[in-house]
Amino acid sequence: MSDMRFTKDHEWIKVEGDTGTVGISDYAQHALGDVVFVEVPEPGRKLAKGDEAAVVESVKAASEVYSPVSGTVIKGNAAIVDQPGLVNEAAEGGAWFFTIKLSNAAELSELMDRAAYDAYLKTLE
Amino acid sequence: MSETNSISGNKGLQIEEKLIFELGNPGCIGVDLPEPGPVDLDRMGGVRKREPFGLPDLSEPQVVRHYTRLSQKNYGIDTGFYPLGSCTMKHNPRLSEKVARLPGLADLHPFQPQKTVQGALEVIDGLAHWLKELTGMPAVAMSPAAGAHGEWCGLMAIRSAHEDKGEGHRRRVLVPESAHGTNPASAAMCGYTVDPIPAKDNGRVDLDALKAKLGPDVACLMLTNPNTCGLFESEIIEIAKAIHGAGAYFYCDGANFNAIVGRVKVADLGIDCMHINLHKTFSTPHGGGGPGAGPTVLSDALADYAPVPYVVHGKNGLELVEGPREGAKPFGRVKGYHGQFGVFVRALAYILSMGSDGLRQASSDAVLNANYLQARLSDVLSASFEGPCMHEALFDDRFLKDSGVTTLDFAKALIDEGYHPMTMYFPLVVHGALLMEPTETESKDTLDQFIAVVRGLAAKAKAGAAEEFKSAPRNTPRRRLDETLAARTPVLRWKAGSNQ
């Protein structure tokens, strides 16, 4: 899991080759509480880094999920649309939101690694 | 304390009431109608009813009991203290209700000839006068039917003014993070993009951040004052100057007008338009789905764009302008007929019966009550900001830290104590918000009782009674609902035989 990179908005991305898998962090799912609705992007949608890519709603709040990188959506995770509760169970694993073909891999260097993200979370307490 | 399960499911006088579709028996009827004569099928164009409508068959006493029982399960301002923040749940004087029910006002038809409804037009015109007087603004659009509708009306006037000046490219609206959710929604409805403005540590708009966001594409700022942290935006004059300096307009959300009526004329603050929730500030029951009314006052810069209809003084008395008129550039019409007339009657009755001294005292009592709550609770709850508040007191959940009790649990426990909970988890700028607005309605006795209950609950939470809080409410017809299940698999419609 050490190859995951994080944004300040609590998205994570894990990259293999030129394909990234994007989700929200365990911290984010915990802060949201029980997730009741998820919307994921359509395949082929072009996203710039920071664009609104997906929607996640809990009993407490509705939030956008921003794309950590620029690229083209390969597919959304239909499983979490059918069962939003999976996001609470496996935010940093099986409950990924979408996969994306990266158009600029250099953007990854702007994201935090696990240690930097953990340090960032400490500043939020 | 064990509870006895009754044979009927009822708990004493708390009746376990079924849905009306589950009541009654086929053929049961409450009225004696004459037998229908021969049916002329041609009049129906050959259309025939093939299946029963599925309406319940009930006698009159069954219907009366059903709805009386449901009404007894309701909790409103007439039942008890209702400190729902940013909602101004205050007493609606019975005098205003009585006036609104006068047959000469209640039984009018909007299509009546104007010469037969001069009194009604005088009500609209008279209320418009007092709303302009109370805000210092030169014009008012009376027809918006609610707060958010008024927001949209004001934004449409702003958009029309920009387009008229050839500045239709201004599409960005600045909205503080503490704003009501309706503000960004209204801006989006108007075709604008929304850009959030952060707050400073003292809960007010960050003026420097605001200035940094200004630009040639900004249409307006939408600001609530006092804001939803219950704080007066003390830099509002500088904010208005900055906005106008950038060629944009200044929209004020008047949801919290109750705090400043008779104290501040919003025109003096540099505001270009503001909606007024008549159903909050000026005596109309609300929270039950309406109707409300959101007249929107406009500055000289926006007055020409006010939507039709409006009342003018003509040769033959008062006249409704419903179409083009020289000099005016209305952006259109926002509502059928002439606005929420019944609400206008209540508002005018309220304003006239209170008088200027009464209105001033109401707003100061509302602020005094909120500060009394804040002062008497700050040592056991955690006030979010230092210093006095305006019409509502904002606390966050720091006082619950490590207790295992959340803001939600605390609110549910208040229901067991017989109170409607405060607003919770809003505004979003503080963690686990508890927002209390007592309004001028409440006596010191009521506030003292409430304060004693809140202090007792806070002490219980800190003493480790988390389990008790988690299972609240226990004294209600239904206990803690599974909100997650309700959201994930909502059952939105009763079907025969579904037994749900």
Interface residues (C-beta under 8 A of the other chain):
Chain A: D34 V36 F37 E57 V59 K60 A61 P84 G85
Chain B: Y425 L428 E483 T484 A487 R488
